[in-house]
Amino acid sequence: MLRAVALPTAAILIVLAAIVGSVLDISTRRTDALALSRQTQRINVAIEQSLKAVTVDQEASTYWDDAVTRTRERPLDLEWLDNNLGVWFHTYYQIDEAYLLDERDAPTYAMQNGRRAAPASFRRVAVPALNLAAQLRERLLRGRLLPDGSVGKTVGASEVAVVGGRPALVSVKPIVSETGNIPQAPRSEYLHVAIRYLDGSFLERIAKLYVVDEPRFSRTEPQAASVAIRTSRGQVVGYVTWNAFKPGQQVESQMLPVLLATLLVVGVLISLLLVRVRRSRMELEASRAQAQHLAFHDGLTGLANRALFEDHLSLALSRRNTHAAVLLLDLDRFKNVNDTLGHQAGDALIQEFGKRLSALTRDSDTIARFGGDEFAILVEGASLPIVGQLAERILEDIRRPFDILEAQAHVGVSIGIAMSHGSGGDPLDLVRKADIALYRAKDGGRNTYRLFSPEMDESVKLRGTIEEELRDAVATTKGLCLHYQPLVASNGKVVGLEALLRWEHPRRGLISPDQFVSVAEETGLIVPLGEWVLRQACLAARGWPGLFVAVNLSPVQFHAPDFYDVLMRIVSETRADPKAIQLEVTERVLLDDDDSVRAILAKLRTAGFKIVLDDFGTGYSSLSYLRKFEVDKIKIDGSFVQHLGEAADSAAIVTAVLALGRAMGLIVSAEGVETADQRAFLHIAGCNEMQGHYFSRAVPAGEIAPLLGSRPFSSAAA
C-alpha cells in the first residue's frame, strides 16, 4: 500500500516540479531579457538625445547679434564670454569644455570644467575640433541656416571622438547674426566649440534619470550589459556598460522556497487523498489582488481641468513652428474598483494615477483630469517617436498594482493620440481626434494606445451609418440570418453546432460581426438582436435531435434585468430543450457584480442550460473565474491553437488548459482549428471537442445535413 501511494505521489511531484521549474526558468529568462532590452533602449535614447541637445543648446548663445559683436571686440570682455559662451554653458547645459575660435581657427577663449582656462589649452582637442571646423566652414559657404523643420537653426558639425583618452562629443557651431543686420564675410565667422564627455557626470546623469546601476565607460567590449559609442562613420570608440537589472532572478530566488514548500504540502495532501479514496483531484487557485485655482484645476488631484488644458492647447497651437500632441487616457476596469472597494478607494486610485503621470512626464507638459477616470496630456515640441515612448511608459507603469486602503487594485489604461502639424490648428478638433483614437484603442482590446489617422474619422462616420441601418435591420429582421459551424468530438463525429450571426446588407453586402456587434452593444440594440438570435437558435435546435446548439451571449444582453425571464419565455414558446442549448460567455460577462452573475448562472444551470467560458486563456484572470463561477465547459481561444507547432508557449498553454479541464471535470473545446497538424495535436492531448475551418466553415442551416453523415471527420476536412 505504501509503494502504491508513494510511487504515484513521487511521479506527480516530479512532473509538477519539472513543469513549475520550466515555467519559472522560462519566465525568469524572458523577464531578465526584457529588462535588459528596455535598459539598453533607455541608454541608447539617452545618448542620442544628449548628442542632439548639445548642438541645439549651443544656439542659445551662438545665434545672436551680441555674440557676433562681443567676440570681435578687442580687448575681449572675458567676463561677458564667461557668462554667455563659456562658464554659463557648463552651469546650465553641463558642457565640460568650450572654446572660441577666430576666423583663422585660432583659439581666443577657453573654458574647462566650469572655469576659464588659457586659450592654449585648446591643443588637447585641436585635432577633432579643427577637422570639424574645416567641414563647417565648407558648409557655411553654402549657407548659415538650416531648412525649416530641421532640429536647430544654424548649420554645425559634430562628431564623437576620443579626447584625452575619454569619449566625448565635439560640436562646432558658427557665431552668426540672428537678425542678419551684422555683415559677416564668408570664412570670417567665429566658431564655438563645445565638448561634452560621455563618462563622468554624463553617466551619473543617466544613472539618476533612467535608474541604471553603476554606468561606466570601457574602451574594450565588456562581458556585462553594454551599448557601443560610435562615430558617424560607425567606428566604435568605447562602450557604456552597467550592472544589468535582473528582476527575474530576484523573483526566482524569492519564489523557490515558496514553491518547494508548496510542492511538499501538495505531496502530503495527494498522499492522504490516495490513501483514503485512491483518487486525486487538484484544484488550481488564482487570486485577484486587486476660486482661481479651483476654476482651472481638478479638486481631487490638483491637476489642470478641461478649461485650463484647452487654454494651454490654444496657446501651444498659436506658436510658430510648434508641434503639439494631445493624449487622452481612460482607465480600464475602474468601475470594478468602485464596486468592490468603494468610491473612497476609487478616489485614492485617481489621485495615485495622477501622481504617476506627473512622474512620467516633463515639467513643460500639461496633465489634466477631464472628469471621472478620464485624463489628458499636452506635449509641446515633441515628435511622434517621443510621444509613442511616453505612451509605452504609461502602459508599462500601470501594470504595477495600486495599493489602496490596505488592498491592491489592478486597472489598465487606453490611450488616444492626436498630433498637430504646424501652428494655427483648432484645439477642439485636435481633442476630438484624440477622443476618436481613444475609442479605437478601447475597441482594439483596451490597455493599449492608438494614433489618430484620417481613416478613423471615416470609420466614425461609417459607424453612425451602420447604427441607423442596423436599427432598421433589427426592427424588420431583413438581412439577418444565422450560420452554424460544427463542433466535432475526438472520434470525428459532429456533437454540436455554434450559431453565428450574419448580416447581409442590401448595398454593402456581407458585413462582418466585428463591425456591427460593438455598435449594437453601445446602442442597446444588442438586447433585441440577442433575443432574435436565441429564438432562431432554439427553433433550429429542434431540427437536430442529439446535437446541442451553442449561442454567444453579449455582456450587455446578459446583464439586462429581465434576461433570464426572456430566455425562459423563448424556450417555452419554441418548445426547445434547454439541455440542448449551450450559452457561451466571456470574461467580460463575469467582470462586474459577482453575486448577481453567480446567481444568474446558477439559475441557468438549474434550468438545464450548459454554461461555456469562451476565449479561455486571453483574460487577465481567467483561472479565478473557474473557481468563483460554475461552468460546464471551457473553450480554448483560437489564438493559441493558431500557433501550435510554431510557438512553444502556445503548446504549453493548450496542454495546461487541457490538464486543468480534466482536473476540474470540465469539457474542453478548442476553436480555430485550421490544419491537420493542429487537429492531431489536440486529439493526442485529449481535447474533447474541436471547431474550425479544417472541419467546416459556418454555413446556413440548410447546408448542415450533409455534414451529419456517417463519415466522421478524421484525416481530411469536409
N, C-alpha and C positions, 0 to 999 in steps of 0.2 A: 504493500500500500504506500509506503514511504517513497519507494522508487517511482511508482505511478504518479505520485504528486510532484516529487522533486524534479524529475526529468522534464515534464511539460512546463513546469514553472520556470526552470532554468532556460529552456528553449525560448519561451515567451520573453523573458527578461533580456536574453542576449539579442533577440531580434529587435525588441523595443529599444535597447541601449544603442544598437547599431543605427537604427533609424534616427533616434534623437541625436546621437553623436554626429551623424552625417549631416542632418539638417542644421545643427548648431555650427558645425565646421564650415558648411557652405555659407550660412548666414554671416559668420564671422569674417570669412574671406571677402565676401561681397561688400559687407559693411565697411571693412577697412579699405578695400579698393575704391569704393565710392567716396569715402572721406579723403583719401589721398588725391583722387581726381579733382575733388572740389577745392582742396587746398592748392593744388598745382594751378588750377584755373584762377584762383584768387591772386596767387603770386604773379602769374602772367599779366593779369589785368592791372595789378598794382604797378608793375614795372612799365607796362605800356602807357598807362595813364600818367605816371610820373615823367616819363620821357616827353610826352606831348605837353605836359604842363610847363616844363622848363622853357620850351620855345615860346609858348604863349605868354608866360609870366614876364619874359624879357621885354615884351612890347609895352608893359606898363610904364617904362621909362625911356625906351629907345625910339618909340614912335611919338615924338614930342618935339615941338619947336624949341622949347627951353633947352632940351638936351643937345640939340644941334649947336646952339649958340654958346652954351656953357662949356662944352668940351673943347671949343676952339679958342676960348679966352686964354690969354697969357698975361700974368701967371694964372695957372689953374686954381680955381676955388676948390681945394681938396675937401673942405667940409661939406660943400654942396654935392660933390661927387660921392662922398660917403653916404649922404642922406638919400641919394637918388639913384646911383648906379653901382654902389659898392656894398657898404655895410647893410643898407636897407634891404638889399636882396637876400642877404644871409638871415636877417631878422624875420622877414615876412615870408620868404619863399624857400628857406633852408638851402640856398645856393652856397656851396662851400667856398668857391673862389670866383672872382670876377676880375676881368682885365679890360682896359680901354686901349684900342689900337688907333693910331692916326692914319692918314691917307697912305703912308708908306709902310703900314703894318708894324710900326714901331710902338712898343708899349709906353703909354704916358701915365697910367694909373694901375694899381693892383690892390686887390682885397683878398685876404686869405683867412678863412675861419672867423669871419666877423670883425677882422681888424685890418687897417690899412697896412699895406706892405710896399716894399720897394719895387718899382716897375721892372727892375732887372730880374726879379723872381719869376718873371714870365717865361724864362728859359725852360723851366721844368715842364711846361705844357706847350712849348713852341711848336714842336713837330706836328701834333694833330691839329692844333689851333691854326697854324699858318696854312696847312693844307686846306682846311675848311674855309679860311679867309680867301684863298685864291679861288676856290669854287664859287664862293658867294659873290666875289667881285665880277666874275664872268656872268653870273645870273643878273646882277644889278645892271649890267649893260642892256639887258632885255626888259628891265622894268623893276621898280622897287616894291610894288604892291602885288598881293596875291589876288586871284579872281574871287568874285563874290561867292560866298558859301564855303570858302576854304576855312580851315582851322587856323586862325590868326589873320593878321592884316598885311604884314610885310614878309618879303622873302627872307630866307635864312638858310643856314647849313648846319647840320648836326650829325654826330656820329658817336658810337660807343667805342671807347679806346681805353688803353691801359696807361694811367698816369702815375708815375712813381710807384709802380707795382700794384696799383689799386685800380679796379674797374671804375670807369667814370663816363658820364655823358658830357660831351663837349659840344656846346651850342654857340653859334656865332650869328648875331643879328646886326643889321646896319642901323645907325642912328640917323633917322631921316625925319623930315618935317611932316607933321600931321596935317597942316593946312596947305602945304605946298607953297607958302609965301616966302620961304627962305631958299634962295637959289643954291643948288648943290651940283657942281660939275661932275660928270662921270668919273669914277675912281677917286673922288675926293671925299667919299663918305668915311666917317669914323666908324669903327666896329666895336661891338660889345661882346666879350667872350665870357660865357658862364660855364662853370664846372660844377657838376653835381656827382659826387662819389656815390657809387652804388653799394657801398658797405657802410659800416658805422651807423650814423644817425638815420640813414635811409632804411636800413634793415630794422632798426629799433622802431621806426615809424610803422613799418609793415607788421611787425610783431604786435604792436598795440592796436592798429586798426583792424587787422584781419585775424587776430588771435592765433598767431603762428609761434610755435615753441622754438626758441633759440635759433633764429635765422642767422646764417653766416655765409661768408664768401669763400669759395675754394677755387684755386687755379686749375686743379685736376678734377675730373668727374668722380664724385663720391659714390659710395655704395648706398647711402641713405637717399631720402627723397630730395630731388633737386630740379632746378629749372636752369637751362643754359642761357647765358647772356651773350648775344650775338651782335656783330656789326651789321651794317646794312648789306654787306656782301655775304653774310652768312657765316663769317669766321667766329668761332667760339673764343671769347676772351676769359671765360670763367663760368662758375656756376653759383647760384644761390641755393644753399641746402639748409634743411631744418629737420627737427625731430618730428616725424610724421605722427599725427594724432590717430590712434587705433582704437576707436570705440568698440569695435567688435571683440577684440581681445579682452577689453575691460569687462564687457558684458559676459563673455565666456567664462572668465575667472570667477565672476560672481554667481553665475548660473550653475556651474559644475557641481558645487556642494549641494545646491538645492535639487538638482536633477538626480544626483546619486541617492540622496535621501528619499526622493520621490520614488525612484525605482525600487529601493528597499521596501518602502511601505506598500507599493503595488505588489511586489513579490509576496509579502506576508498576506495581503488580502486575497490574492489569487490562490495561495496555498490553502487558506481557510475555506474559500469557496469550493475548491476541488475536493477537499476532504468531506465537506458536508453534502454537496449536491453534484459533484463531478462535472460541473459545467462552469464556464466563465462568461461573464458579460461585463464589459468595461464601458464606462460612461465618460465621454470626454467633457471637460468643463472649460468654459471660457467666461471670463468676467468682463464687464464693461465699466471701466472706471469712469466713470466719467461724470437897466441901466446900460452904458456904452458897451461895457464888456459883455453883459448879458444879451445885448441886442445882436452881437456879432459872434458869440461863442456858445457852444453847447454846454448846458448847465451840468450835465453828468460827467463829461470827460474833460471839459476845459478846452476842447479843440474848437477850431473855427466852425461856424454853422454855414448853412447854404448861402446866406446873404453875403457873408464875408468871402466865402470861396468864390462866388460869382464875381465879386468886385475885384479880387486878385486876378481872376482869369481874364477879366476885361482889360486890366492894366497890362497883363502879360501879352495879350494879343495886339495891344496898341503899340508895343515897342517894335522898332525896326529890326529886321533880320533875327527875330526871336522865334524859336520853335518851342511850342508848349505841348505837353502831354497831359491828358486827363485820365485817371484811373478810377473807375467806380468799383467798389468792393461790397459784396453782400455775403454775410455769414451763412454757411450751410448748417442745418440741424440745430439752429439756435433755439427754435421753438421747443425742441426736445429738452433743452436745458431748463427753460422756463417751466415746462410742465412737470419735470421730475425733481428739480432742485428749488423751484420757486423764483419769483421775479427779483428778489433781492440778489440771488445768485446770478441771474441774467444781467443785472446792472453791474455787478462786480466783474463779470466776464467782458462786458462792453468797455469798462474802464481799463482793464488789463490789455485788451486788444489795442486800444488807443495808444497805450504806452509802448507796446511792441512796435506799432507803426512808426512812432516818433523815433525809436531807436534805430529803425531800419532806413530812415530817410535822411536827407540833408537838412541843414537849418534853413536853407533857402526854399525848400519845398513847403507847400501848404497842405496840411492834413485837415479834413473837415468831417464832421458827422452830420449826415443829412437827416437822420432820424431812424429810430428802431435799430436795426442791425446793418444799416447801410452807411458806408464811409466813402470818402473821395480824397484823392491825392492829386495836386497840381505840381508837375515837374517842369520847370522852365529851363530852356537851353540844353535839353537832353536829346540825345539821338535815340533811335529805335533800339539798338542793342542795349544801351544803358537802362532804358525803361523795361525792356524784357528781363534783364538781370534783376531789377528791383522786384518785378512780379514773381520771379522764381524764388527770390529770397523770402518774400512774404509767404508763398505757398509752403516753403520748407519750414519756416518758423512756426506756422500754425499747427504743424503736426505734433508739436510739443503740447502735452495736456495742460489745461488751465487748472491751477489749484485754487478752488473756490469754496469757502465755508467748510473747510475740512473734508472736501470732496474733490474729485477730479472730473472735469468736463472735457469732452473731445468734440471739436467742431471742425468744419472746413471753411473755405472761402472761395467764392467765384469772383473773377476779376474781368472787367471790360475796359479796353484801352482805345482811346482815340487820339490821334496826333494832328496838330495843326501844321500847316505848310506856309510859313511866312507870317506876316502881320496882317491885321485887319479882318480876321475871321469872326464869325458870330459865336459868342460864348455859349449861348443856349443850344445852338446847333451842335457844337462840339460835345456838350454834355449829353445831348440826345443820342449822338452816335456812340458814345461810350456806354450808354444805357442799352443800346441795341446789342453791342458786343458783349455786355454783361449777360444778357439773357441767352445769347448764343453759347456762352460758356456754361450756363446752367443746363441748357439743352444738351451740351456735349458731355454731360456726366458729372458736373459740379467739381469743385476743388481743382480748378484749372483756370487759365486765362485765355482770352481771345482778343485779337487786334481787329478794329473795325475795318471793313472793306466795303466798297460801293455795292458789292453783291449782297451784303447783309441788308442794305436798305431795300433793295428789290425783294429780298426774301420776306421782309416785314410786310410790304405791300401785298405780296402773294399770299402771306399768311392771313391777312384780312379778307382777301377774296375767297380763300378756302373756307374761312369761317362762315361767310354768308352762304356759300354754295353747300357746305356741309349741313347747315341748319335746314336748308330745303330738302337735302337728301334724307336726313333723319326724319323729317316730318312726313315725307312721301315714301321712304324706303326705296326710291328708284335708284338703281345703280349699286345698291348694297347687296352683297352676297357673301356666303361662307364657302371657303375651300377647306379641304380636310387632308391632313398628312398622316400617314400610317405610323404607328408605334409598333415595333417588331420585337418579339421576345427572343431570347437567346437561341431557341430552336428554329428561328426563322419564320414563325407564324405571326400574323398580324393580330395583336391583342387589343388595340385601341386606335383612336383617331383624335388628332388635335384639331379643333375648329379654329380657323384663321380668317379674320375679317378682310374682305376686299371691297374696294370702291371703284367701279368702272364709270368714270366721268364722261358725259356725252361729248365734250370737246377735248379734254386733256388726256383722255384715255385712262389706263390703269394708274391710280395714284397709290403710292406706297403708304402703308400704315404709319411709317415714320413721319410722314408729312402731315397727317390729319389726326392721329390719335392724341398727340400732345395738344393740338388745338382743341379737340373735344374735351380733354381734361381741364384745360384752363377756362373754358366757357361753360362747363357743366353739361355739355351735350353728351358726355360720356355715359351719363346715367341712363337716359332713354336709349342711347345707342347700345349700351351694355345689356339692357333688358331685351332689346330685339335680338342680339346675338344669343343670349341664354334661351330665348323662346325657340329660335330656329335650331339651335343645337339639341334641345330637348326633343323637338319634333323629329329631327334626323336620327337621334339615338334609338327611337322605337323601330326604325327600319334595319338596325344592325344588332339583332339579339346576340348576346355572348361577347360583345365588344363594349368597351367604355368610350365615352367622348369627353375629351378634356377641353375646358374653356378657361381662357385667361381672364382674370379679374383686375380691373384698374383700382388703384388705391382710393381714388375719388368715389368710385362705384361702391367699393367695399365699405367705406366709412359713411355712406348715406344712411340716415336714421332708419329707414324702412327697408333696407337691403334684404334682410332675412325674410321679412313678410312677403316682399315682392317675389323673391326666388321661390318660396313655397307655393305662392299662388300660381306662378308659371308652371311649376312641376305638376300641380293639381290639374290645371287647365289642359296641359298637353298629355297628361297621364303617363309622364315619363317616370322611370325608376331611378330614384336618387343614387342607388348603388351603381348605376351605370354612368354616373356623371362625376368627373373629377374636376375640381376647382383649383386652378393654378394661381398662386400668389407669389409676389416677390418680396424682397426685404422691405421695400417702400411701404407695403401694406402694414408691416409689423412695427414701423418706427415709433408711432405715437400711441399713447393710451393703452398700456399693456393689458390692464384688467378688461377693458372693453373688447379688445381684439381677442383675448383668450376666451371670453365668454361667447363671442360670436362663432369662433372656430369650434368650440365645444358643442354648440347647438347644431352646427352644420354636420359634424361627425356623427352626432346622435341621430340626426335625420337620415343618415346613410351615405352622405357625400364623402368622397375621399379628398383629402387636402394635400396638394403638391407644392413644395417650396421650389419655385423656378429660379433659374440663373444662379444656382448654388455655387458658392466659392468666389463670387465677384464682390460681395458686400464687405463692409469694414468689420462686421461682427456676426457673420452668418452662423457660426457654430453656436453662439449663445442662444439663437432663436430655437435651435433644436432642443435645447434644454428647457426653455421657457414656454414654447408653444408646441402642442402635439400635432404632428403631421404624419401622413401615411407614406409619402414618397418624397425623395429629393431628386431634382433634375440637374445634372452637371451642365454648366454653361458651355455653349459651343466654342467659345474662345479657347478653352483648354483642349477640347477634342481636336480642334483645327490644327494644333501644333504637335500632336502626337507623332513621335518619330523624328521631330525636328528639334524640340526643346526638351531637355531632360526634366526641367521643373514641371512641365505640363504632365508628363507621365507620372511623376511622383505625386502631384496633386490629385490626378484622377485615381491612382491606386489608393491614396489615403482616403479619399471620399468614399470609394467602394468599401474599404475596410470599415470606415465609420458607419456606413449604412448597414452592413452586416452585423456589426456590434450592437446597433440600436434596433435591429429588427425591421429596418425600413427597406422599401423597394427603391432601387437606384436606377434612374433612367439617364441616358446621355443623348443630347441633341447635337445637330451639326455634323453627323457622320457623312463624310463625302467619299471616302476611299475604302477599298477592301482591307488595306493595312489597318486603318482605324477600326473597322469592324472586328478584325481578327484580334487586335489588342484588347478591345473592350470585352469580347467574348471570352478570351482566356482569363482576363482579370476578374470575370464573374459579374459583369454588368447585366442587370435583369432585363432592361428594355433599351432599345436604340431607335433613333429617329434622324432622318436627314435625306438629302438628295441621292445618296447611294441606294436607298431603297425606293424612294419616290418623292417627287415634289408634291406640294399641296395642290390638289385637284378638286374640281366640283364634285358634289355628291353623286352625280350620275356616272362618274368615272371610277368610283370606288369598287364596284362589284368585281371587275377583272383582277383587282389586287387581292381579293379574298379567296382566290382559288386554292387548290390543294397543294400547288408547288410552293414550298417555303422559300423565303429569301435566304440564300446561303452564300454562294460564292459569286453571285452576279447581281447587279442592280436590276430592278424591274424597269 
